[in-house]
Amino acid sequence: MAIKTRSAETAASCLRLTFRGPVTISGNVYNDVNGTGTYSVGDTGLGGITLTLTGTTATGQSITATTTTAADGSYTFIPTATANC
């Protein structure tokens, strides 16, 4: 999953996913300089962007995780005990 932006302005995206068990979600936030719609040569990673992942477990428990992109735009959400189903 990637969230692409055409500038360093704040970007928001909603995505509904269903998982059965613990998962790790990772990707890149980047400026799609060449307009290809995919992360490719010439695109610039955006560091310091705060991402929030929200949802519910299979038992209906609300979960929220927050992470900040690294200098190169990469991010990873790592499951915790409270986020596992």
KAVENPE-V393947 format. One record per backbone hydrogen bond with DSSP energy under -0.5 kcal/mol. CO is the residue of the C=O (numbers start at 1). NH is the residue of the N-H. If there is no record, write none. Layout:
co: {CO CO}
nh: {NH NH}
//
This chain:
co: {2 3 5 15 19 23 25 27 28 28 29 30 30 31 31 32 38 40 43 44 45 46 49 51 52 53 55 57 61 63 65 67 69 70 73 74 75 76 77 80 80}
nh: {4 30 32 17 21 79 77 75 3 30 46 5 32 33 44 35 40 43 45 31 47 49 69 67 54 65 63 60 57 55 53 51 48 73 29 70 27 78 25 83 84}
//
